[in-house]
Amino acid sequence: MGIQRWILASICAISACTVGESTEPFDDVEQGLVVLEGKQLADELVTSPIHISPTPFMRLGLLYDADNPADLELSTSSDGETWSAWQAPLVHHTEVEGVSNVVGQIELPADATAKYFRVRGRADSVGFVRIEMLGYRMAENMEGGGEVGTAELVVGNMPVHTRSEWGARSPACSSSMGSITRMTIHHTESPTNDAMSPEARLRQIQSYAMDVKGWCDIGYHYLISRDGRIWEGRPETQLGAHTGGANAGNIGIAFMGTHNTTPITQTQLDAAAALVKSIADRRGVTLDRAHVKGHSELNTITCPGQALYGQLGAIVTAAQGGGGGGGGGGGDCSLGTDAPWRCTGLTGTTTNSAQSYYTTSFGCWVDSNGVSHSDAGDNCIPACSLSSIGCSGMSGPQCERMHNWYAADADRFGCGTKIKVTNPDNGKSAILIVIDRGPNCSIENNVDFWVLDMSYRASYYLFGGPTSAGEHANVDVVVVDDSEPLGPNSGAAVCVGDGV
């Protein structure tokens, strides 16, 4: 993706709790934000250009992904000439799903401020960085409060996944929402094709809000992950903290990912339409664009991203028509691309709009005779969390042999996504589940093309044996509904719709 964006005067990405709308000392309005990925991030980590904040900051809040949290360092300056020593962030939260998912901060000495900062680190380790310039010390007037309940809600044909399902911490919020009259749409400005499970990313977002911002909880009421699942954030009955100065009576709905140029998928649109319809019906909210707005319509910022902003009308129209399908179905089996082909990080992140990929083979598997096989070149441990791909309590090899029909490319398609893979030469197709990262960019760069890493079982079925990228054994790939069974597929799979 290779993004570097300044959002001046306010932010949308990861907001959290306030003392109440009447006093809101610290909401989602801050000095600025820098988000780095792809080649831009890799170059930045090596060259360390100087960033200038529009106003002085006292802290830098960090949310980043890295193999080792200490592989990222920052230096600050008040005048752009005298610089602090390089230092790794103070880490508040870390969990590992292939790479470390980190929340941290750099805090300046008491009474000190800065307007400049630089970043450096290991480009082969750090894959995503979000830096927020904070103009206040840790809040000392946090709300008092206790436990909140979890949603018992079904929208369309989908359940809302509760706080307990993603491992949310107990909040400390006490400001009630009151009468609900409107909804606001956001994006979280986290990785779009995320190697992390939604559960891990949600815990990271909440930790940033509570441990760095000093607030009572995650700021959004609902979040929708790339696979179309709806997650409960702050309960509807609690005042949110997602739209500065306009939180009263306002339900915040955030799409997980960055949608400046990448639209949400049809599955996400369907889920959002069903959710918006449900809120409107239950809370008496007028269902039109005047009452369902993007964050940028209420604050001078870029959230929810230009691509997503262009889809808000379609969300409302689908909700007015009874809500989206919610859970897949429909669509034309197309798979949009995030950007032109490139592979500059550890693994590829862009999809091919032509749907064609070269193939390689990996992993532990079971053949058609029931014989188990290992892979001397692979550790058979998925990079995706085992819980996110239905393998809780299993070892890595057990998980791979249980699924048997799987692929890597989690950074491209997302953990747990199901794809229909077809050999165009013989017409054979199979449904695979994405469980791992890979192949390495060195493989894609060698053949100068997108590569899909498949299980040996899939390779034997589609091609009669294992393949390597240099053979140019190509397949067509479309994303399918998560209800599709794994394995050989002789018919037309139900498509999720446009793009992943």
Order of alpha helices (4+ residues) and beta strands (2+ residues): beta-alpha-beta-beta-beta-beta-beta-beta-beta-beta-beta-alpha-beta-alpha-beta-beta-beta-alpha-beta-alpha-alpha-beta-beta-beta-alpha-beta-alpha-beta-beta-alpha-beta-alpha-beta-beta
